[in-house]
Amino acid sequence: MTENQNAGHEQRQVRLSKLKALEAKGINAYPQIYRPTATAASLAEKYADLQNDTQTQDIVSVAGRVRAIRNSGMFIDIYDSTGKVQIYTSKESSSAELLEMLDYLDVGDIIGVEGYVKRTKRGELSVSSLKMTMLSKALLPLPEKYHGLTDTDTKYRQRYLDMIMNPETTTTLVKRSQIITAIRSLLLNEGLLEVETPLLHVIKGGATAKPFITHHNALDMDLFLRVAPELYLKRLIVGGMHGVFEIGRNFRNEGIDTRHNPEFTMMEVYRQYNDYTDMMTLFEKIVETAALTVNGTTVVEIDGKTIDLKGPYPRKTMAELVLEHTGVDFMAIETDEEARATCEKLGVAIDERMDWGHCLSTVFEEKCEHHLVQPTHVIDHPKSISPLTKEHRDNPRLVERFETFINTWEMCNAYSELTNPIDQRERFEDQVKEREAGDDEADMMDEDFVTALEHGMPPTGGLGVGIDRLIMILTSNLSIRDIIAFPTMRKK
């Protein structure tokens, strides 16, 4: 046992003895309910003009976690979800029962206090206690207050401690909720319908990604945790819904780093009679709305950079960006062999299976993405890397697809959706060949989806947004673990 563990064990024993003493007095240290009548924020607002060294005759009850005990319990700081309340006790005015309760009190306990509202001589708004109720006796101590909780492993494994010790963590999680609520409200106001689609898929599809596999005992069959809801959402468009969206979890069995967690939140939108240019406008509106909701401005500071999220964003083709940053015009390259040779000249690693489109995409990833700090729509991707996207109306080598980059991060992926069932089948067949050649991220053949398209799907625009990354931008966090309440961690 380490020195810290031993100290924690000793403190737990002391607290257990206090708990037993409370129980011996017939006091329930974990009561069923308590009803505070005020919060830290409501008191601060109502009594903002209360003069120093003044006690009102107003009696309130407050509740919160004890964070500090000073002067043998004369001053106790408790925190609720809105802030701090100072509790004042006095040997002259407090009852013997209340003063005795102080003997059983520790930092970390959750208590309820009833008393008069006052402002001390030093100007601290306080509750002068008449009655104190133990609401939850904490058996383990909080981290030492002056150093706080700085160990990142503990921060993520014991998020509740992180929230108690670091108010900015709670602020970030509150902003996360506000951002998602703002996006949902915007899409509903746009006339879109929020829907739910399966998390368990018979066929892996909707994104180039490696899935998690599980087994259903009753059906005796393997199922995939969804990597994307796309194919089910588009079935709803086939069924006649004008526009749909879903905000929910996706699962990808891939690496973990500052921008990737095995389970993450995506938002996907599909709307009839739109194309990818409409989705660009919609994405800009989503980002602006979320930024104004949580920050009051579209300008954010992250990693020493100032980024303006106000649209419209520049639109540049993938080939244009590669030409700009490498001097190579991929649109002038005609064969796959020439494309692979070009990659080698640029020092970009490839394999012999890569065609022109995969080469262009790989060069873009390595030579261009890190330049895209300000919001930029990267449009018109190669057809071979976009199996669910409609062919470009002006160039059959390309598709009508864009990805938007902010702070060098891919934030969204959007298409003019492929609605031709014959073309879709051929694209799926190409994906199957790639899968058979060893690419376990390639899509599978989805016969039912092709059948749905054969019943007719109208021209449709689709948009997928990485909610977690958007929240990282809007809260100025560089790690996805800091904006997810409970990130996936390696087993201890």
VEXDREN-2710 file (C-alpha; in Angstrom, 1 decimal):
% VEXDREN-2710
k/r/px/py/pz
1/MET/0.0/0.0/0.0
2/THR/1.4/3.4/-1.0
3/GLU/1.7/6.3/1.4
4/ASN/-1.3/8.0/-0.2
5/GLN/-3.4/4.8/-0.1
6/ASN/-2.5/4.3/3.6
7/ALA/-3.5/7.9/4.4
8/GLY/-6.8/7.4/2.6
9/HIS/-7.4/4.2/4.5
10/GLU/-6.8/5.8/7.8
11/GLN/-9.2/8.7/6.9
12/ARG/-11.8/6.3/5.9
13/GLN/-11.6/4.5/9.3
14/VAL/-12.0/7.9/11.1
15/ARG/-15.0/8.7/9.0
16/LEU/-16.6/5.3/9.5
17/SER/-16.3/5.9/13.3
18/LYS/-18.1/9.2/12.9
19/LEU/-20.8/7.5/10.8
20/LYS/-21.3/4.9/13.5
21/ALA/-21.5/7.6/16.1
22/LEU/-24.2/9.4/14.2
23/GLU/-26.1/6.1/13.8
24/ALA/-25.8/5.5/17.6
25/LYS/-27.6/8.8/18.1
26/GLY/-30.4/7.7/15.8
27/ILE/-29.3/10.1/13.0
28/ASN/-29.7/8.8/9.4
29/ALA/-26.7/10.0/7.6
30/TYR/-28.3/9.1/4.2
31/PRO/-31.9/10.4/4.4
32/GLN/-34.4/9.9/1.6
33/ILE/-35.0/13.5/0.7
34/TYR/-34.2/17.1/1.5
35/ARG/-35.8/20.2/-0.1
36/PRO/-33.6/23.3/-0.3
37/THR/-35.4/26.5/-0.9
38/ALA/-32.5/28.5/-2.3
39/THR/-29.3/28.0/-4.3
40/ALA/-26.0/29.9/-4.3
41/ALA/-26.9/31.7/-7.5
42/SER/-30.4/32.6/-6.3
43/LEU/-29.1/34.0/-3.0
44/ALA/-26.4/36.0/-4.8
45/GLU/-29.0/37.5/-7.1
46/LYS/-31.6/38.3/-4.5
47/TYR/-29.3/39.7/-1.9
48/ALA/-26.8/41.5/-4.2
49/ASP/-27.5/44.8/-2.5
50/LEU/-27.4/43.6/1.1
51/GLN/-25.0/45.7/3.1
52/ASN/-22.0/44.4/5.0
53/ASP/-22.6/43.3/8.6
54/THR/-26.3/42.9/8.1
55/GLN/-28.5/40.0/9.0
56/THR/-32.0/39.6/7.5
57/GLN/-34.9/37.9/9.1
58/ASP/-35.3/35.7/5.9
59/ILE/-34.9/32.0/6.6
60/VAL/-33.7/29.8/3.8
61/SER/-32.5/26.2/3.5
62/VAL/-29.5/25.3/1.3
63/ALA/-27.7/22.1/0.5
64/GLY/-24.4/21.2/-1.0
65/ARG/-21.0/19.5/-0.5
66/VAL/-18.6/20.7/2.2
67/ARG/-15.4/22.0/0.6
68/ALA/-13.9/23.9/3.5
69/ILE/-14.2/24.0/7.3
70/ARG/-12.6/27.0/9.0
71/ASN/-12.2/28.3/12.6
72/SER/-13.5/25.0/14.1
73/GLY/-16.6/25.1/12.1
74/MET/-17.5/28.8/12.5
75/PHE/-17.3/29.1/8.7
76/ILE/-18.2/26.2/6.3
77/ASP/-18.1/26.5/2.5
78/ILE/-20.6/24.3/0.7
79/TYR/-21.0/24.1/-3.0
80/ASP/-24.2/23.3/-4.9
81/SER/-24.5/23.1/-8.7
82/THR/-24.6/26.9/-9.0
83/GLY/-21.8/28.0/-6.8
84/LYS/-20.6/28.5/-3.2
85/VAL/-22.6/29.3/0.0
86/GLN/-20.8/30.2/3.2
87/ILE/-22.4/28.8/6.3
88/TYR/-21.9/30.7/9.6
89/THR/-22.2/29.1/13.0
90/SER/-21.7/30.7/16.4
91/LYS/-21.3/29.3/19.9
92/GLU/-23.5/32.2/21.1
93/SER/-26.4/31.7/18.7
94/SER/-26.3/28.1/17.5
95/SER/-27.9/25.3/19.4
96/ALA/-25.9/22.7/21.3
97/GLU/-27.3/20.0/18.9
98/LEU/-26.0/22.0/15.9
99/LEU/-22.6/22.6/17.5
100/GLU/-22.3/18.9/18.3
101/MET/-23.0/18.0/14.6
102/LEU/-19.8/19.9/13.7
103/ASP/-17.8/17.2/15.5
104/TYR/-19.0/14.6/12.9
105/LEU/-18.5/16.9/9.9
106/ASP/-15.7/16.3/7.2
107/VAL/-14.8/18.0/4.0
108/GLY/-16.7/16.1/1.3
109/ASP/-19.9/15.5/3.3
110/ILE/-23.1/16.7/1.8
111/ILE/-25.2/18.7/4.2
112/GLY/-28.4/20.7/4.3
113/VAL/-28.5/23.9/6.4
114/GLU/-31.4/26.1/7.4
115/GLY/-30.8/29.6/8.7
116/TYR/-31.0/33.4/8.3
117/VAL/-29.5/35.2/5.3
118/LYS/-26.7/37.6/6.3
119/ARG/-23.7/39.4/5.0
120/THR/-20.6/39.3/7.2
121/LYS/-18.4/42.3/8.1
122/ARG/-16.1/41.3/5.4
123/GLY/-18.9/41.2/2.8
124/GLU/-19.4/37.5/2.4
125/LEU/-23.0/36.5/1.8
126/SER/-23.8/33.7/4.3
127/VAL/-26.4/31.6/5.9
128/SER/-26.4/31.9/9.7
129/SER/-27.3/28.3/10.6
130/LEU/-30.2/27.3/12.8
131/LYS/-30.3/23.7/11.8
132/MET/-27.8/21.3/10.1
133/THR/-28.8/18.0/8.5
134/MET/-26.4/15.3/7.3
135/LEU/-27.5/14.3/3.8
136/SER/-24.6/12.0/2.8
137/LYS/-21.6/11.2/4.9
138/ALA/-18.5/10.9/2.7
139/LEU/-16.3/8.0/3.7
140/LEU/-13.4/8.9/1.4
141/PRO/-11.6/12.2/1.3
142/LEU/-11.4/14.6/-1.6
143/PRO/-8.1/15.3/-3.3
144/GLU/-6.0/17.8/-1.4
145/LYS/-7.5/21.2/-2.2
146/TYR/-4.5/23.3/-3.0
147/HIS/-3.2/21.0/-5.7
148/GLY/-6.6/19.8/-6.8
149/LEU/-6.9/16.9/-9.2
150/THR/-4.2/17.0/-11.7
151/ASP/-3.5/13.3/-12.5
152/THR/-5.1/12.8/-15.9
153/ASP/-5.7/9.1/-15.4
154/THR/-7.8/9.8/-12.3
155/LYS/-9.5/12.7/-14.0
156/TYR/-11.0/10.4/-16.6
157/ARG/-11.5/7.3/-14.5
158/GLN/-13.2/9.2/-11.6
159/ARG/-14.9/12.0/-13.5
160/TYR/-17.0/12.8/-10.4
161/LEU/-13.8/13.8/-8.6
162/ASP/-12.7/15.9/-11.6
163/MET/-16.1/17.7/-11.5
164/ILE/-15.9/18.3/-7.8
165/MET/-12.4/19.7/-7.8
166/ASN/-12.3/21.4/-11.3
167/PRO/-15.3/23.6/-12.0
168/GLU/-14.2/24.1/-15.6
169/THR/-14.9/20.4/-16.2
170/THR/-18.5/20.8/-15.2
171/THR/-18.7/24.0/-17.3
172/THR/-17.5/22.1/-20.4
173/LEU/-20.1/19.3/-19.8
174/VAL/-22.8/21.9/-19.4
175/LYS/-21.7/23.6/-22.6
176/ARG/-21.8/20.2/-24.3
177/SER/-25.5/19.8/-23.4
178/GLN/-26.3/23.3/-24.5
179/ILE/-24.5/22.8/-27.9
180/ILE/-26.5/19.6/-28.6
181/THR/-29.7/21.2/-27.5
182/ALA/-29.1/24.2/-29.8
183/ILE/-28.3/22.0/-32.8
184/ARG/-31.5/19.9/-32.1
185/SER/-33.6/23.1/-31.9
186/LEU/-32.2/24.4/-35.1
187/LEU/-32.9/21.3/-37.1
188/LEU/-36.4/21.0/-35.7
189/ASN/-37.0/24.6/-36.7
190/GLU/-35.7/23.7/-40.2
191/GLY/-38.6/21.3/-40.4
192/LEU/-36.6/18.1/-40.0
193/LEU/-37.8/15.1/-38.0
194/GLU/-35.7/13.6/-35.2
195/VAL/-35.7/9.8/-35.5
196/GLU/-33.9/6.8/-34.1
197/THR/-32.3/3.9/-36.0
198/PRO/-30.8/0.6/-34.9
199/LEU/-27.5/0.4/-33.0
200/LEU/-27.2/-3.3/-33.9
201/HIS/-26.6/-3.9/-37.6
202/VAL/-26.7/-7.1/-39.6
203/ILE/-24.4/-5.6/-42.2
204/LYS/-21.6/-3.1/-41.5
205/GLY/-22.2/-0.1/-43.7
206/GLY/-22.5/3.7/-43.9
207/ALA/-18.8/4.5/-43.3
208/THR/-15.3/3.3/-44.0
209/ALA/-14.5/2.0/-40.6
210/LYS/-13.6/-1.1/-38.6
211/PRO/-16.7/-2.3/-36.6
212/PHE/-17.2/-3.9/-33.2
213/ILE/-18.8/-7.3/-33.4
214/THR/-21.2/-8.8/-30.9
215/HIS/-23.3/-11.9/-30.7
216/HIS/-27.0/-12.3/-30.3
217/ASN/-27.7/-15.5/-28.4
218/ALA/-31.4/-15.9/-29.2
219/LEU/-30.9/-15.4/-33.0
220/ASP/-27.5/-17.1/-32.9
221/MET/-26.0/-14.5/-35.1
222/ASP/-23.2/-12.0/-35.1
223/LEU/-24.2/-8.3/-35.2
224/PHE/-22.2/-5.1/-35.7
225/LEU/-22.4/-2.1/-33.5
226/ARG/-23.2/0.7/-35.9
227/VAL/-20.4/2.7/-37.4
228/ALA/-22.9/5.1/-39.0
229/PRO/-26.7/5.4/-39.2
230/GLU/-26.6/6.5/-42.8
231/LEU/-28.2/3.6/-44.6
232/TYR/-31.2/3.4/-42.3
233/LEU/-31.8/7.2/-42.4
234/LYS/-31.8/7.1/-46.2
235/ARG/-34.4/4.2/-46.1
236/LEU/-36.7/6.7/-44.3
237/ILE/-36.2/9.2/-47.1
238/VAL/-37.2/6.5/-49.5
239/GLY/-40.2/5.9/-47.4
240/GLY/-41.4/9.5/-47.9
241/MET/-40.1/11.5/-45.0
242/HIS/-39.0/15.0/-46.2
243/GLY/-36.1/15.4/-43.9
244/VAL/-34.7/13.4/-40.9
245/PHE/-31.8/13.7/-38.4
246/GLU/-30.4/11.6/-35.6
247/ILE/-28.0/12.5/-32.9
248/GLY/-26.5/9.4/-31.3
249/ARG/-23.6/7.1/-30.6
250/ASN/-21.5/5.4/-33.2
251/PHE/-18.8/2.8/-32.5
252/ARG/-15.6/2.2/-34.4
253/ASN/-13.0/-0.4/-33.4
254/GLU/-10.0/1.7/-34.1
255/GLY/-7.2/3.6/-32.4
256/ILE/-7.6/6.0/-29.4
257/ASP/-6.0/9.4/-29.5
258/THR/-6.8/13.0/-28.7
259/ARG/-9.5/13.1/-31.4
260/HIS/-10.8/9.5/-31.4
261/ASN/-12.8/7.6/-28.8
262/PRO/-14.2/4.1/-29.6
263/GLU/-17.7/5.4/-29.0
264/PHE/-18.5/8.9/-30.1
265/THR/-21.5/11.2/-30.9
266/MET/-22.5/11.9/-34.5
267/MET/-25.3/13.9/-36.0
268/GLU/-26.6/12.9/-39.4
269/VAL/-29.1/14.8/-41.5
270/TYR/-30.9/13.9/-44.8
271/ARG/-33.2/16.2/-46.6
272/GLN/-35.1/15.6/-49.9
273/TYR/-34.4/17.8/-52.9
274/ASN/-31.1/19.1/-51.6
275/ASP/-27.6/18.6/-52.8
276/TYR/-24.2/19.0/-51.2
277/THR/-24.1/22.8/-51.6
278/ASP/-27.3/23.0/-49.4
279/MET/-25.5/20.9/-46.8
280/MET/-22.6/23.4/-46.8
281/THR/-25.0/26.2/-45.9
282/LEU/-26.7/24.1/-43.3
283/PHE/-23.4/23.1/-41.6
284/GLU/-22.4/26.8/-41.4
285/LYS/-25.7/27.6/-39.8
286/ILE/-25.2/24.7/-37.3
287/VAL/-21.8/25.9/-36.3
288/GLU/-22.7/29.6/-36.0
289/THR/-25.8/28.8/-33.9
290/ALA/-23.9/26.5/-31.5
291/ALA/-21.1/29.1/-31.1
292/LEU/-23.4/32.0/-30.4
293/THR/-25.4/29.8/-28.0
294/VAL/-22.5/28.9/-25.7
295/ASN/-20.0/31.7/-26.3
296/GLY/-22.0/34.6/-27.6
297/THR/-19.6/35.0/-30.5
298/THR/-18.4/33.1/-33.5
299/VAL/-14.7/33.8/-32.7
300/VAL/-12.9/31.1/-30.7
301/GLU/-9.4/30.7/-29.3
302/ILE/-7.9/27.3/-29.4
303/ASP/-4.3/26.1/-29.2
304/GLY/-3.0/29.7/-29.6
305/LYS/-5.1/30.3/-32.7
306/THR/-7.9/32.6/-33.3
307/ILE/-10.6/31.1/-35.5
308/ASP/-13.7/32.8/-36.9
309/LEU/-16.6/30.4/-37.3
310/LYS/-18.9/32.8/-39.1
311/GLY/-19.9/31.6/-42.6
312/PRO/-19.8/31.4/-45.5
313/TYR/-16.6/29.3/-45.6
314/PRO/-14.2/29.1/-48.6
315/ARG/-14.9/26.2/-50.9
316/LYS/-11.8/24.5/-52.4
317/THR/-11.6/21.3/-54.3
318/MET/-9.3/18.5/-53.0
319/ALA/-7.3/18.7/-56.2
320/GLU/-6.9/22.5/-55.9
321/LEU/-5.5/22.2/-52.4
322/VAL/-3.1/19.5/-53.4
323/LEU/-1.9/21.7/-56.3
324/GLU/-1.6/24.7/-54.0
325/HIS/0.5/22.8/-51.4
326/THR/2.6/20.4/-53.6
327/GLY/2.6/21.9/-57.0
328/VAL/1.1/18.7/-58.5
329/ASP/-2.0/18.9/-60.6
330/PHE/-3.8/15.6/-60.0
331/MET/-6.5/16.5/-62.5
332/ALA/-3.8/16.3/-65.2
333/ILE/-2.8/12.7/-64.1
334/GLU/-4.6/10.1/-66.2
335/THR/-3.6/6.7/-65.0
336/ASP/-3.4/4.9/-61.6
337/GLU/0.3/4.1/-62.3
338/GLU/1.2/7.7/-62.8
339/ALA/-0.7/8.6/-59.6
340/ARG/1.2/6.1/-57.6
341/ALA/4.5/7.3/-59.1
342/THR/3.6/10.8/-58.1
343/CYS/3.0/9.8/-54.5
344/GLU/6.4/8.2/-54.4
345/LYS/8.0/11.4/-55.7
346/LEU/6.2/13.4/-53.0
347/GLY/7.3/11.0/-50.3
348/VAL/3.8/9.8/-49.6
349/ALA/3.6/6.1/-48.6
350/ILE/1.2/4.0/-50.7
351/ASP/0.6/0.4/-51.7
352/GLU/0.2/-1.1/-55.2
353/ARG/-3.6/-1.4/-54.8
354/MET/-4.2/2.3/-54.7
355/ASP/-5.9/3.9/-57.6
356/TRP/-5.9/7.6/-58.7
357/GLY/-8.6/8.5/-56.2
358/HIS/-6.9/6.9/-53.2
359/CYS/-3.6/8.5/-54.2
360/LEU/-5.2/12.0/-54.4
361/SER/-6.9/11.5/-51.0
362/THR/-3.7/10.2/-49.4
363/VAL/-1.6/13.2/-50.7
364/PHE/-4.3/15.6/-49.4
365/GLU/-4.3/14.0/-46.0
366/GLU/-0.5/14.2/-45.6
367/LYS/0.3/17.5/-47.4
368/CYS/-2.8/19.7/-47.0
369/GLU/-4.9/19.0/-43.9
370/HIS/-2.4/20.6/-41.5
371/HIS/-2.8/23.9/-43.3
372/LEU/-6.6/24.1/-42.9
373/VAL/-6.9/26.1/-39.7
374/GLN/-9.7/28.5/-40.6
375/PRO/-13.0/26.8/-41.7
376/THR/-12.7/25.4/-45.2
377/HIS/-15.1/23.2/-47.2
378/VAL/-12.9/20.7/-49.1
379/ILE/-15.2/19.7/-52.0
380/ASP/-15.3/17.3/-55.0
381/HIS/-13.6/14.1/-53.8
382/PRO/-12.5/11.2/-55.9
383/LYS/-15.3/8.7/-56.8
384/SER/-13.4/5.6/-55.7
385/ILE/-13.2/6.7/-52.1
386/SER/-16.9/7.7/-51.9
387/PRO/-19.1/4.7/-52.4
388/LEU/-22.4/6.3/-51.3
389/THR/-22.0/9.6/-53.1
390/LYS/-23.6/10.9/-56.4
391/GLU/-21.2/11.3/-59.3
392/HIS/-20.1/14.9/-59.9
393/ARG/-22.3/16.6/-62.5
394/ASP/-19.2/17.9/-64.4
395/ASN/-16.5/15.2/-63.9
396/PRO/-17.1/11.5/-63.7
397/ARG/-13.8/10.9/-61.8
398/LEU/-15.2/12.9/-58.9
399/VAL/-18.3/13.0/-56.6
400/GLU/-20.3/15.7/-55.0
401/ARG/-18.9/15.4/-51.6
402/PHE/-17.3/17.8/-49.1
403/GLU/-15.5/17.6/-45.8
404/THR/-15.2/20.8/-43.7
405/PHE/-11.9/21.3/-41.8
406/ILE/-11.5/23.6/-38.8
407/ASN/-8.2/23.8/-36.8
408/THR/-6.9/21.2/-39.2
409/TRP/-9.6/18.7/-38.0
410/GLU/-12.2/17.1/-40.2
411/MET/-15.5/18.3/-38.7
412/CYS/-18.1/16.9/-41.1
413/ASN/-18.7/14.8/-44.2
414/ALA/-21.5/15.4/-46.6
415/TYR/-22.8/14.3/-50.0
416/SER/-25.2/14.7/-52.8
417/GLU/-26.5/11.3/-51.9
418/LEU/-26.3/8.5/-54.5
419/THR/-29.8/7.5/-55.5
420/ASN/-29.1/5.4/-58.6
421/PRO/-29.6/1.7/-57.5
422/ILE/-27.5/0.3/-60.4
423/ASP/-24.6/2.6/-59.7
424/GLN/-24.9/1.9/-56.0
425/ARG/-24.7/-1.8/-56.5
426/GLU/-21.6/-1.4/-58.6
427/ARG/-20.0/0.8/-55.9
428/PHE/-20.8/-1.8/-53.2
429/GLU/-19.3/-4.6/-55.4
430/ASP/-16.1/-2.5/-55.7
431/GLN/-16.1/-2.2/-51.9
432/VAL/-16.5/-6.0/-51.6
433/LYS/-13.5/-6.5/-53.8
434/GLU/-11.5/-4.1/-51.6
435/ARG/-12.7/-6.0/-48.5
436/GLU/-11.7/-9.3/-50.0
437/ALA/-8.3/-7.8/-50.8
438/GLY/-7.7/-7.2/-47.1
439/ASP/-9.4/-3.8/-46.4
440/ASP/-11.5/-4.7/-43.3
441/GLU/-12.9/-1.1/-43.2
442/ALA/-14.5/-1.3/-46.6
443/ASP/-18.3/-1.5/-46.8
444/MET/-20.2/-4.7/-47.3
445/MET/-22.9/-5.4/-49.9
446/ASP/-26.3/-4.3/-48.5
447/GLU/-28.9/-5.9/-50.7
448/ASP/-31.8/-4.5/-48.8
449/PHE/-30.5/-0.9/-49.2
450/VAL/-30.1/-1.4/-52.9
451/THR/-33.7/-2.8/-53.0
452/ALA/-34.8/0.3/-51.2
453/LEU/-33.2/2.5/-53.8
454/GLU/-34.8/0.4/-56.6
455/HIS/-38.2/1.7/-55.2
456/GLY/-37.0/5.2/-55.9
457/MET/-35.2/7.8/-53.8
458/PRO/-35.5/11.5/-54.6
459/PRO/-32.5/13.8/-54.9
460/THR/-31.2/14.1/-51.4
461/GLY/-28.5/16.0/-49.5
462/GLY/-26.8/14.3/-46.5
463/LEU/-24.6/15.7/-43.8
464/GLY/-22.7/13.9/-40.9
465/VAL/-21.2/16.1/-38.2
466/GLY/-18.7/14.9/-35.5
467/ILE/-20.4/16.4/-32.5
468/ASP/-17.5/15.7/-30.2
469/ARG/-15.0/17.6/-32.3
470/LEU/-17.4/20.5/-32.7
471/ILE/-17.6/20.7/-28.9
472/MET/-13.8/20.6/-28.7
473/ILE/-13.6/23.6/-30.9
474/LEU/-16.4/25.5/-29.1
475/THR/-14.9/24.8/-25.6
476/SER/-11.3/25.2/-26.6
477/ASN/-10.3/21.7/-25.7
478/LEU/-7.6/19.8/-27.5
479/SER/-8.5/16.3/-26.2
480/ILE/-11.8/14.5/-26.9
481/ARG/-11.5/13.0/-23.4
482/ASP/-12.0/16.4/-21.9
483/ILE/-15.4/16.9/-23.5
484/ILE/-16.8/13.3/-23.0
485/ALA/-18.1/12.6/-19.5
486/PHE/-16.8/9.1/-19.4
487/PRO/-14.1/8.3/-22.1
488/THR/-13.0/4.8/-22.8
489/MET/-10.0/3.8/-20.7
490/ARG/-7.7/0.8/-20.6
491/LYS/-8.6/-1.7/-17.9
492/LYS/-6.5/-1.3/-14.8
END
